[in-house]
Amino acid sequence: MLSSSLNLPFPAYLKRFHLSDSDYCNCGGIGTALHYATECILTVYCHMRKSALNFEQEWLKRVANNLVSRHKIRGIVKFISENRDLFRPP
């Protein structure tokens, strides 16, 4: 689910495809799906605990298979979609 949400207009991906000049979230972090799910202050209400880098792929699999995690991801995606102005680069 998290990897399928990578198609959303997160700043890092917009910049990657030259659709934006900045890859930063409004909070100052790099605006990736993982950033919004684990560390962005704008989505703190539904954060998930971040794994160690060497376990990131296993963490992504577990998140995708966990009903509560999928619900949190849907909440993040909905919040970002409804509040796009908050998530534009500074």
C-alpha positions in Angstrom: 0.0 0.0 0.0 2.8 2.5 0.9 4.6 1.7 -2.3 1.4 2.1 -4.3 0.9 5.5 -2.7 4.2 6.6 -4.2 2.3 7.7 -7.3 0.7 10.5 -5.4 2.1 14.0 -5.9 4.7 14.0 -3.1 7.3 16.8 -3.5 10.2 14.4 -3.9 8.5 12.6 -6.8 7.3 15.8 -8.5 10.9 17.1 -8.5 12.2 13.8 -9.7 10.0 14.1 -12.8 10.8 17.8 -13.2 7.3 18.9 -12.2 8.5 20.9 -9.3 11.6 22.9 -8.3 11.7 21.6 -4.8 11.6 18.1 -3.2 10.9 19.6 0.3 7.8 19.2 2.4 6.5 22.4 4.1 8.0 21.1 7.4 11.5 21.2 5.9 12.0 17.4 5.3 12.3 15.6 2.0 8.7 15.0 0.9 8.5 11.3 0.3 5.8 8.8 1.2 8.0 7.4 4.0 8.6 10.9 5.4 4.8 11.6 5.7 4.2 8.1 7.3 7.0 8.3 9.9 8.3 11.8 10.6 6.5 14.8 9.1 5.1 17.1 11.8 2.0 17.7 9.6 1.0 14.1 9.8 2.1 13.3 13.4 -1.4 12.1 14.4 -1.0 8.9 12.3 2.8 8.2 12.4 4.1 4.7 12.2 7.4 3.7 13.9 10.2 3.9 11.4 12.4 0.8 11.0 16.2 0.7 10.7 17.4 1.3 7.2 18.7 -2.3 6.8 15.1 -3.6 7.5 13.2 -1.0 5.4 12.0 -3.5 2.8 10.8 -6.0 5.4 9.1 -3.1 7.2 7.3 -2.0 4.0 6.0 -5.6 3.6 4.7 -5.7 7.1 3.0 -2.3 6.8 1.3 -3.4 3.6 0.0 -6.6 5.3 -1.2 -4.9 8.5 -4.8 -3.6 8.5 -4.1 -0.8 11.1 -1.1 0.4 9.1 -3.1 0.4 5.8 -5.8 2.5 7.6 -3.2 5.0 8.8 -1.8 5.3 5.2 -5.3 5.9 3.8 -5.7 8.6 6.5 -2.4 10.3 5.5 -3.3 10.2 1.8 -6.7 11.6 2.4 -5.4 14.3 4.7 -2.7 15.3 2.1 -5.3 15.3 -0.7 -7.7 17.5 1.3 -4.9 19.9 2.4 -2.6 20.2 -0.6 -1.7 23.8 0.2 -0.1 22.7 3.5 2.2 20.3 1.7 3.5 22.6 -0.9 7.3 23.4 -0.6 8.2 26.5 1.4 
